[in-house]
Amino acid sequence: MMFLDSLVERHINEAQQQGKFDNLPGAGKPLVLDDDSQVPENVRMSYRILKMSGFLPEALQLRQEAITLQNLLHTATDADECSTYHAHLELIKLKISQTGLSTRFLDDIAYGEEVRGKLLGKDDF
């Protein structure tokens, strides 16, 4: 690992000497980091790298999938399609619950959509 550390240090030093870090946006200001206080300290860097690479932990991927399915369920017009989305959504809810997270966020989204629909004068919600 020391070889990798020295290689990284060398590249950083070369970039500094070439002025590649001069006048960067936000220079001299504190970094705005996501709140990762709930992530164990020994895996924080790994989570940040995965997040910057576009990967999410399984629980968050399931959450995104649940929201997508709920939106599809609200816009579906075919009964078979609704049934398929509903069954898949229930499976995702079960998986989310098994990770120890709540599925209440789906109820909050559905309630918000219902209120939005009423405010816009749509009674079909």
Beta strands, then each sheet from edge to edge (+ up, - down):
end
